[in-house]
Amino acid sequence: MKIWKYQFEFPYAVWEIPEGAEILCVQLQHGKPCIWAKVDPDAKPVTRIFQIHPTGQDMGTGDFKYVRTYQVIDPWEQSFVWHVFEVLRA
């Protein structure tokens, strides 16, 4: 097992991730949202889709699985809360 990082191209990402990967956390690194996952590098890759949604905004339709929430405070001290979901069915 290894821990791999996946960086978002905001507001969504489509990644080939080893099957069975376990999402460990979502945080900002150098101002970009990233997911860290525990993976078996030898496992078959599968396509997984993730989306980031701000609080109070429409998520649209689809089947989503909640992953994590993270917060951002900008230079003007405004706080933003973002919620990461895995898209199970579009």
C-alpha distance (Angstrom), angle and dihedral (degrees) to the residues before:
residue distance angle dihedral
M1 . . .
K2 3.79 . .
I3 3.78 137.1 .
W4 3.78 114.5 -119.0
K5 3.80 130.3 -174.6
Y6 3.81 125.0 -137.0
Q7 3.81 119.1 -167.1
F8 3.80 121.9 -148.9
E9 3.75 124.8 -128.6
F10 3.79 90.5 -149.2
P11 3.07 129.3 -83.9
Y12 3.81 99.1 14.4
A13 3.78 142.4 8.8
V14 3.78 137.8 -160.0
W15 3.79 112.5 -159.4
E16 3.78 138.0 174.4
I17 3.81 101.1 -130.8
P18 3.81 127.4 175.3
E19 3.80 110.2 -95.4
G20 3.80 113.6 -95.8
A21 3.82 94.4 24.4
E22 3.80 112.7 163.6
I23 3.81 117.0 -141.0
L24 3.81 108.2 -132.4
C25 3.80 104.4 178.9
V26 3.78 148.2 -24.6
Q27 3.80 119.5 -135.2
L28 3.76 141.8 144.4
Q29 3.78 118.8 -95.2
H30 3.80 116.1 -174.5
G31 3.81 88.2 -13.8
K32 3.82 94.8 -54.9
P33 3.82 125.0 109.1
C34 3.81 112.6 -116.4
I35 3.78 137.0 -179.8
W36 3.79 121.7 -144.2
A37 3.78 116.4 -156.0
K38 3.78 136.9 -178.1
V39 3.78 105.6 -126.2
D40 3.78 141.6 176.9
P41 3.82 100.8 -133.2
D42 3.81 90.2 -156.1
A43 3.82 94.0 56.7
K44 3.79 120.1 105.5
P45 3.83 111.5 -90.4
V46 3.80 116.9 -114.2
T47 3.79 130.0 -172.2
R48 3.80 114.6 -110.0
I49 3.80 125.6 -179.7
F50 3.80 124.4 -153.3
Q51 3.81 131.4 -174.3
I52 3.79 133.3 -166.7
H53 3.80 117.6 -142.8
P54 3.81 127.2 -173.1
T55 3.78 120.4 -132.9
G56 3.80 112.6 -87.7
Q57 3.80 97.6 16.2
D58 3.80 127.6 116.7
M59 3.81 113.0 -97.0
G60 3.78 94.5 -161.8
T61 3.78 121.8 -139.6
G62 3.76 129.0 -46.0
D63 3.76 141.1 85.0
F64 3.81 110.6 -71.6
K65 3.80 133.2 -177.5
Y66 3.81 116.6 -153.9
V67 3.81 113.1 -121.7
R68 3.84 109.8 170.4
T69 3.80 145.4 -41.9
Y70 3.80 125.4 -126.1
Q71 3.79 134.7 -178.8
V72 3.79 133.1 -138.9
I73 3.80 126.4 -161.6
D74 3.78 112.0 -163.2
P75 3.82 125.6 -149.6
W76 3.82 90.2 -91.2
E77 3.82 91.1 58.2
Q78 3.80 93.8 -107.9
S79 3.79 113.1 145.7
F80 3.79 122.7 -143.0
V81 3.79 124.9 -170.8
W82 3.81 118.9 -153.4
H83 3.79 128.9 -172.2
V84 3.81 123.7 -152.0
F85 3.81 120.0 -148.4
E86 3.77 132.7 178.3
V87 3.79 112.8 -131.4
L88 3.79 107.9 -128.8
R89 3.83 95.5 174.6
A90 3.77 127.9 3.4
